[in-house]
Amino acid sequence: MGNWYYHQNGQQLGPVDFPTLQHMAAAGQLAANDQLWQEGTEAWVDASVVAGLFNSNPASPVTQAAPVRTKAPPPGVSGKQIAVLIIALGVVLFGSVAIILLLIVYHRSQAPVVVNSPTIAQAHRDDSSSDESGSADTGGGTAGMARRIAALGTKSLHGDGVPQDTPKAIQYFHQAAQLGNADAAYALAKVYADGQGIKKDEAQAFHFYTVAAKLGNADAMTALGSAYEHGTGVAADPAAAKDWYAKAKAAKNKP
């Protein structure tokens, strides 16, 4: 399934995957009248008509238009293309002085767009403020970054040194889970299971318990055993419950 792009505040943003759109819609960060476009389709559509975002059907999104014969790039002209065109006009109309000014505009246009939502760059900045408390994770690579983002999600969820912000915490947890952090996936499941600042959603809780369990989180394995035992967010299945309880016990006893 292709990536998605969306328009907000006059800006074209993306790409993002469909689960991210679902979490943005659930957290109030995507409006029903925001325009969406999926790779492989011909037209932009309102978010309200995409199944799985603002209606009760959690199924996969419905393709809004027949796919084109070739993969179409996102509509719009890039900043680089605009800058090159302006430079060309400057050569003809304004001479060398205009070219220098337009080159300055071009270089400034290459700066990254700042979006009002948690990002990995913000994680770096926010995480540096926690060094004094000794809680910052200093691990490198993707795993270290995922742990730092997950820690920021926990701080945002509980208002620990930062303003309490459940939607921001959900975004942090989702980013960390996508980077393979089992604790972040488990924390996200708990938010949905307990209805911490959002509407309780047992199906979403079950989904993220599964993600966390497959990433090795023993508490998530226990939660899956309970879900299958009591039919919470999934059809009751005693055999599956027994299997997950056994996996949780083995994981907790693992050296």
N, C-alpha and C positions, 0 to 999 in steps of 0.2 A: 504494500500500500504506500502511495507517494507521500511525501512531506506536505505540510500545510503552511500557508502564509495567511496573515491577517492584517487588517487596517485598523489602527487606533490613533486618534488625535492627528489625523492627516499623515501618519507614517505607515509604511509597509514594513511589517515585522515578520520574523521567521528565518529559516524553517523550524517547525516544531512537529513532534509526532502527535497522534490523536489522543493518547492518554494525557499528554500535557494540556491539550485543549480542554479535556474533560475536567481536569483539576482546576484550570483557570476559570471555567464556567462555574464550578462548584464553589470556588473561593470568591466569586464576584469580580474577577479580574477580566472577564470576557462578557460583553453585553450581547443580548439577543440580536441587536441590530448591527453588530460589528460585521464587516465583510470578510468572508473566508474564501480561499482559493486552494485547491488541491492539485499537485502535479499530475498531469495526465488528463485534466479537464479543461473545458473551454471558457468557463464563466466564473466570476465572483458571485457568491451568494450570501444571504444573511445567515448568521450563525444559528438563528432560530429554526431554520429548516433542516439542519444537519442532525440526523438521528443520533441519539446518545449524548447530546449536549444539554438541551433545555426541555426535552420531553421525557416521559417516563420510560421510554424504550432504551435499555442500556446496550443495545446491539451495536455492531460496528457501523460507522458512518455510511450513509447512502451516497453513492456517487451522484453528483448533481448534474452531470452532463456526459454525453457519450465521449469517450476518449478520442483525442485527435490522433492522426496517423503518426506524428512524431512528437517527441517529448518537448513541450513548450516551456521556455524559461519563464520565470515569474514576470508578469506585466510590469512595465515601468522602465525607466532609463536609469542606469547607475550613475552615481555621483562622478565617477571617472569619465564616463561618456559625456556628461554635461560639461565638465571642466575642459575636456579636449575641444568640444565645440566652441566654448567661449574663447579659448586660446586662439583658435583658428580665426574667429571673428575679430579678435583683438589685433592680429597681424595685419588684417586688411584695413581696419577702421582707426585704430588708435596708436599703432606704432610700438616702439620698444618700451615706453613707459607703461602703457596699458598691459603689455605682456608680463612685466614684472609684477604688477598688482594682481593680475589674474593667476599667476603662478602661486602667489601667497594664498589666494582663495582656494586654489586646487589642493595645496598641501593641508590646509585646515579642513577641507572636506573629507580627508582621509581619516580623520579622528573617528573613533568608534562612537556609534549612537548610544546615548545613555537612555535606558528604559527604566521606568519607575517600578522595578521589581527586583527581587534578590538575584544576583548573578555571581558567577565564580569570582569575578574581579572584586565584587563587594565582599565576598567571603574572605579574600585576602586582606582587605582593609579592615573589616570588622574584627577578623580574627586577631589582628595585630594588637587591638585594644585589650585583648584578654590575656596578654602575656604576663602582666603584673600579677594576676591571680594564679598563674601557673597552670591554667586549664587548657591552654592552647596546645594542639597536637602539632608536633614538629616533624612528623613523618613526611617523607617525600613521595613524589609520584602520585599516580591517580588515587591509590588507597589513602595516602595521607591527606590529599585534598578532600576526598569523600568524608573522612573523619572530621575534618575541620568544618565542612559544610553541615554535617549532621549535628555537630556541637552547637553551631549557630542556630539551627532549627530548635534545639532543646532550649536555648536561651530565649528565643523569640516566643516559644510556646508558653514558658513559665514566667516571662518578664524578668529574667535573671540578668541584671545589669543593663538591660535594654527594654524599650517599651514592649509590653505584651502584644503580640500580633500573630494570631492563629493563621491567617492566610499566608503570611510571610513564612511562618514555620513550616507550613505544608509545602511551600515551594522549595525551601531548603531541603526538607526530608526527601522530596521527590527527586531533586537533583542528585542528592547523595545516593539514593537507592539506584538511580540509573547508572551511577559510577560503581555499583556493586557493593554498597555498604549495607550489611544485613541489619544492623541496629537502626539505621534510618528507616528501612522498610518496615521494621517491627514498630517503631514509634509512629509511623504514618498509619499503620493498621490500628494502633491503640487510639489515635485521634478519632478515626471513623467509628471504632467499636464503642467508645465511651461518649462520643458526641462532644468532644472538647472544643467548644467555641463554634462548632458547626452542627448541622443536622446529622444525627446518628445514621450510619449506613452500614448494615451488617454485611452486605454483599461486597462493598469496597474493602471492609475490614478483612473479610475472608481472603480476598485477592492479595492484599499486601502481607497478610500472615503467610500465604503460600510463597510469595516472593522471598520473604525473610527466611522462611524455613529452608527453601532450596539454596539460599546463600549460607546456611549453616547456623541460624539463630535457634538455640534450643528452646527458648521461651515461646518462639513462634510455633515450633513443632508441637509443644504442649497445647497452645491455643488452637491449633488445627485439630488435634485429637479431641478437644472439648467441642469444637464446632461440628465435627462429624458425629460426635456422640449425642449432642443435643439438637442437631439440625439447625444451627445458627449460621445464616448466610449461605447455607448449602443443604442439600438433602441429607438426612441422617444416614449414616453408613457405619455400623458397628465395627466392621472389619477394617475400614480405613482409620477409624478412631484408634483401634488397638495398634495398628501399624505405626501411626504417628506418635502415640504415647511411647511405644518401644524405641522409636528413633530419638525422641526427646531424652529418654533415660540414657541411651547410649551416648548421646552427644554431651550430656551433663557429666557423665562418668569418664569421658575421654580425657586423658592426661593433657 
